[in-house]
Amino acid sequence: MSKNSGLFRSPVKQTKLSQFELCKMESLSKLQEIAPDTGEIFT
């Protein structure tokens, strides 16, 4: 049981991180679209 839970937890964390990264990329792209000049500051 413990091994299975560990295996399931890893991908779940990865998906959360990927979703968080996607949100950050989307916010950065939106900021760049609104003000491309300030895009360099965020990256």
CYANA upper distance limits for C-alpha pairs under 8 A (distance plus 0.5 A):
  1 MET  CA      5 SER  CA      6.66
  2 SER  CA      6 GLY  CA      6.69
  3 LYS  CA      7 LEU  CA      6.78
  4 ASN  CA      8 PHE  CA      6.70
  5 SER  CA      9 ARG  CA      6.51
  6 GLY  CA     10 SER  CA      6.91
  7 LEU  CA     11 PRO  CA      7.74
  8 PHE  CA     12 VAL  CA      6.97
  9 ARG  CA     13 LYS  CA      6.69
 10 SER  CA     14 GLN  CA      6.81
 11 PRO  CA     15 THR  CA      6.59
 12 VAL  CA     16 LYS  CA      6.78
 13 LYS  CA     17 LEU  CA      6.66
 14 GLN  CA     18 SER  CA      6.54
 15 THR  CA     19 GLN  CA      6.54
 16 LYS  CA     20 PHE  CA      6.61
 17 LEU  CA     21 GLU  CA      6.55
 18 SER  CA     22 LEU  CA      6.54
 19 GLN  CA     23 CYS  CA      6.67
 20 PHE  CA     24 LYS  CA      6.74
 21 GLU  CA     25 MET  CA      6.59
 22 LEU  CA     26 GLU  CA      6.55
 23 CYS  CA     27 SER  CA      6.61
 24 LYS  CA     28 LEU  CA      6.54
 25 MET  CA     29 SER  CA      6.51
 26 GLU  CA     30 LYS  CA      6.62
 27 SER  CA     31 LEU  CA      6.63
 28 LEU  CA     32 GLN  CA      6.54
 28 LEU  CA     39 GLY  CA      7.78
 28 LEU  CA     42 PHE  CA      7.76
 29 SER  CA     33 GLU  CA      6.56
 30 LYS  CA     34 ILE  CA      6.69
 31 LEU  CA     35 ALA  CA      6.35
 31 LEU  CA     36 PRO  CA      7.60
 31 LEU  CA     38 THR  CA      8.34
 31 LEU  CA     39 GLY  CA      7.18
 32 GLN  CA     36 PRO  CA      4.60
 32 GLN  CA     37 ASP  CA      7.82
 32 GLN  CA     38 THR  CA      7.40
 32 GLN  CA     39 GLY  CA      5.37
 35 ALA  CA     39 GLY  CA      7.26
 36 PRO  CA     40 GLU  CA      8.32
 38 THR  CA     42 PHE  CA      7.52
 39 GLY  CA     43 THR  CA      6.96
